[in-house]
Amino acid sequence: MCSLPMPRGLEFWTCLDAEFEVAVTFASKRIHHALRQRRKGNYKTRKPGVETPLWLICATMIKRELKPYGTKVRLARYLGIPKQRLQNFLKERSRLPDAELTLRMLHWLAAKRAGTDHSL
């Protein structure tokens, strides 16, 4: 097969493939629960846990990069959120970020692994 050159910065996304595949396999087993009919007027906000395996993998990968002192504060400033909110997302896992924050976290993670830090 012919191997196409990969644009710079996409190597990170290809290494996520295996981790996401495991999460999707696990999530597909629980699809019947997610698609069940909900009662009217009883809407529940999704919380991190077994129903959000992709987020749990992302949070774990981001937490690994937050080991150096001050990195969490810089990431919170980059995202424009309080440090406590980042703590709720990643450590306490009591909240889920919205789509924009999740994409910005993944962008930060990809840049950090590529050797640049957008939060500086």
Long-range contacts (C-beta under 8 A, 24 or more apart in sequence): 8-114, 9-110, 9-111, 9-114, 11-114, 12-109, 12-110, 12-113, 12-114, 13-110, 19-57, 19-61, 20-54, 20-57, 22-57, 23-53, 23-54, 23-56, 23-57, 24-53, 24-54, 26-53, 27-51, 27-53, 27-54, 46-96, 47-94, 47-95, 47-96, 48-93, 48-94, 48-95, 48-96, 49-93, 52-96, 55-96, 55-102, 56-93, 58-102, 58-105, 58-106, 58-109, 59-89, 59-90, 59-93, 61-109, 62-90, 62-105, 62-108, 62-109, 63-90, 63-91, 65-109, 65-112, 65-113, 66-90, 71-119, 74-117, 74-119, 74-120, 75-105, 75-108, 75-119, 77-119, 78-104, 78-108, 78-118, 78-119, 79-104, 79-105, 79-108
